[in-house]
Amino acid sequence: MTARAADHAGPGTSSDRLQRLLALVPYVISRKVVGLAETAAAFGVSERELTDDLNMLWCVELRTPDPYCPIDLSYEGGEIVISQAEPVDRPLRLGVDEASALLVALRMLAEVGELASAPDLAEGSALSRTIAKLEAAAGEAGAPSAQVAVEVDQHAERSVLARAREALDGGRRLHLSYYVPGRDEATERDVDPMRLLVVEGRTYLEGWCRRAEAVRVFRLDRVLRIEVLDVAAEVPHQAEPVDVDRGLFRPSPGDMHVVLELTPRGRWVAEYYPCEDVTELGDGRLRVTLRTPDAAWARRLALGLGEDGRVMAPAALAAAVRADAAAALAAYSTDAPGGAAAPGGAQPAQG
C-alpha cells in the first residue's frame, strides 16, 4: 500500500494516525454503513479530525486486486461507506508486546478477583473465557506472556479483606489504622462499611468515616490494622456511594498543584500516587501533576526523589527544595573529616 500524501499533517502523531487509519477501514466495512458522529466517538476524535482521516484514505492506493487501485469511500449525509479495500478490511492482529501485555493484565485481574471473592472474576467467568479466547487468537504472539508469573501478595490483604467482609455481612463497625501517603502518616478512625470495590486492579473499602463525617474510600493494602467492633454500623441516609467512573481521588479546591519531571527510575510516583495529569516526555521520562494540601509532604517527596525528580511548579516549592538540599549537603560537608567536600563532588539536588 502506498500513500501519495505522506506528508499530510493530521491530529496526533503520524504513528497514532496510521494506526487509526488501519483500524478505521475494517471498523466501517464490518458495519456496512456507520454514522460519522458514531465513528468519531468510537475512535475518540472530533468529526472534523475523522473527516480529515477519510480524506486521507482517498489518497491510499492498494496494490491488489489491481495495481494502484484507490479505496472507494463516501461520507455524504453523515454516513460512511467504504468498498474496494479488501487487503485492509480485516482487523489488525496483536503484536507480541500488545498480546503479552493484555494477557498479563487480564491474569492479574483474575488473581485480584479471586482475592476479592468477586463472582464476576471467578473461574469459569466471562473473564476466564476471554483469557482463553485471547490466548487462542494470539497464538505465538501471546507465548511470551506465559513466562510471566502473576501473583498477588495475598496474605496480609486476605486478612484485611476477611475482616472487612465480616463487618459488612454482620453490619458491624470497623476500626482502622490507615496509612495516608499524602501526609505520610498513620491515622486511626472508625468506619461504618458500605461496600467493597475493585478498581484498576486494587481492592478498596468504601464506608462512612466517623473521623471525617463523610464517605471515604480506603485502599486495603494501606490498612495497617483492622478490628471488627462490637458496635452496629450506622451509615447515615445522606451517605452516597462514590461514582467510581469519575475516579476515586477527590482533591480539594485549595490543594497545591505540584508538577514534577521524573526520570525512568522516578516513574513509580505516577503509579503510587493519584495524578491529575501524566505526560510522556520521551526516553522513559514523565511529567506528572499532583494535588496535595501538605507542602511539607511535597518537599519530602521531592527530596526523596533526588536526581530522579525535578520540581517544575510551583516556584516556591522548587526554591524550598533547593534550599533544603543545599542545607543538607552543607551539613554533610561539615561533618566530613577535616570539613572536606562530599564524596564525588556531589551537588545539591535540583528543585
MOVEN-V150355 format. One record per pair of residues at least 24 apart in sequence whose ideal C-beta (glycine too) atoms are under 8 Angstrom apart, sorted by sequence separation. I is the first residue (numbers start at 1). J is the second residue. D is the distance in whole Angstrom. If there is no record, write none. Layout:
# MOVEN-V150355
I;J;D, I;J;D
This chain:
# MOVEN-V150355
51;75;7, 62;86;8, 63;87;8, 106;130;7, 107;131;7, 187;211;7, 215;239;5, 261;285;7, 262;286;5, 325;349;4, 20;45;7, 57;82;8, 62;87;5, 106;131;5, 168;193;5, 191;216;7, 208;233;8, 215;240;7, 217;242;6, 249;274;4, 251;276;7, 261;286;7, 262;287;8, 287;312;7, 295;320;8, 299;324;6, 303;328;8, 325;350;8, 54;80;7, 62;88;7, 167;193;5, 207;233;8, 208;234;8, 215;241;7, 248;274;7, 261;287;5, 262;288;6, 322;348;6, 325;351;8, 168;195;7, 191;218;7, 208;235;5, 215;242;6, 247;274;8, 260;287;7, 322;349;8, 103;131;7, 106;134;7, 168;196;7, 207;235;8, 208;236;6, 259;287;7, 260;288;5, 321;349;7, 322;350;7, 24;53;6, 164;193;6, 259;288;7, 322;351;4, 24;54;8, 259;289;5, 260;290;7, 321;351;4, 103;134;6, 165;196;7, 174;205;8, 208;239;5, 217;248;5, 258;289;7, 320;351;7, 21;53;6, 25;57;7, 102;134;7, 103;135;7, 164;196;6, 257;289;6, 258;290;5, 269;301;7, 319;351;6, 20;53;6, 24;57;7, 174;207;7, 257;290;8, 258;291;7, 318;351;3, 11;45;6, 257;291;6, 258;292;6, 317;351;7, 21;56;6, 99;134;7, 103;138;7, 161;196;7, 206;241;6, 256;291;7, 17;53;7, 21;57;7, 206;242;6, 255;291;4, 256;292;6, 269;305;7, 115;152;6, 173;210;8, 255;292;6, 256;293;7, 11;49;4, 107;145;8, 186;224;6, 255;293;5, 10;49;8, 17;56;8, 21;60;8, 36;75;6, 99;138;4, 103;142;5, 111;150;6, 115;154;5, 190;229;7, 252;291;8, 254;293;7, 256;295;6, 266;305;5, 111;151;7, 112;152;6, 178;218;6, 193;233;6, 251;291;4, 258;298;5, 269;309;7, 310;350;5, 311;351;4, 11;52;7, 37;78;7, 39;80;6, 100;141;8, 104;145;5, 111;152;5, 164;205;5, 181;222;7, 192;233;4, 194;235;6, 252;293;6, 310;351;7, 10;52;6, 36;78;5, 99;141;4, 100;142;6, 103;145;4, 108;150;5, 115;157;6, 161;203;6, 176;218;7, 180;222;8, 192;234;6, 256;298;7, 260;302;7, 266;308;4, 307;349;6, 10;53;7, 35;78;6, 36;79;7, 94;137;8, 98;141;8, 99;142;4, 107;150;4, 115;158;7, 179;222;5, 192;235;5, 262;305;7, 265;308;5, 266;309;5, 306;349;5, 307;350;8, 35;79;6, 36;80;6, 94;138;6, 96;140;8, 100;144;5, 101;145;8, 104;148;5, 108;152;7, 117;161;8, 178;222;6, 179;223;8, 204;248;7, 263;307;7, 305;349;8, 28;73;8, 34;79;7, 35;80;7, 96;141;5, 100;145;4, 116;161;7, 178;223;6, 179;224;6, 194;239;7, 199;244;6, 260;305;8, 263;308;5, 10;56;7, 25;71;7, 33;79;5, 34;80;5, 95;141;6, 96;142;8, 99;145;7, 104;150;6, 115;161;7, 157;203;7, 177;223;7, 178;224;7, 195;241;7, 262;308;6, 263;309;7, 303;349;7, 33;80;7, 94;141;6, 176;223;6, 177;224;4, 194;241;7, 197;244;6, 262;309;5, 302;349;8, 8;56;6, 33;81;6, 93;141;7, 94;142;8, 96;144;6, 100;148;7, 117;165;7, 177;225;4, 261;309;7, 32;81;8, 176;225;7, 177;226;8, 199;248;6, 260;309;5, 261;310;5, 302;351;7, 176;226;6, 260;310;7, 5;56;7, 8;59;7, 175;226;7, 260;311;6, 261;312;6, 28;80;5, 174;226;6, 175;227;4, 259;311;7, 260;312;7, 3;56;8, 28;81;7, 29;82;6, 174;227;7, 258;311;7, 259;312;4, 5;59;4, 28;82;5, 29;83;8, 174;228;6, 175;229;6, 259;313;4, 4;59;5, 173;228;8, 174;229;7, 258;313;7, 3;59;6, 29;85;7, 164;220;7, 172;228;5, 173;229;5, 257;313;7, 258;314;7, 3;60;6, 4;61;7, 25;82;6, 172;229;6, 257;314;7, 2;60;8, 3;61;8, 170;228;7, 172;230;7, 173;231;4, 256;314;7, 1;60;6, 2;61;5, 161;220;6, 172;231;7, 173;232;7, 258;317;6, 1;61;7, 25;85;5, 29;89;5, 160;220;5, 172;232;7, 173;233;5, 1;62;6, 2;63;8, 167;228;5, 171;232;6, 172;233;6, 173;234;8, 256;317;7, 1;63;7, 26;88;7, 164;226;7, 166;228;6, 171;233;5, 25;88;5, 26;89;5, 157;220;5, 160;223;5, 163;226;5, 25;89;6, 26;90;6, 157;221;6, 163;227;8, 26;91;5, 156;221;8, 163;228;6, 2;68;8, 22;88;6, 26;92;8, 160;226;5, 167;233;7, 159;226;8, 23;91;7, 23;92;7, 22;92;6, 121;198;8, 116;196;6, 118;198;6, 116;198;5, 113;198;7, 1;87;7, 112;198;6, 1;88;7, 116;203;5, 115;203;7, 112;201;5, 112;202;7, 112;203;7, 181;272;7, 182;273;8, 109;201;6, 181;273;6, 108;201;6, 105;201;8, 182;292;5, 182;293;7, 183;294;5, 182;294;6, 184;297;6, 183;297;6, 182;297;6, 184;300;7
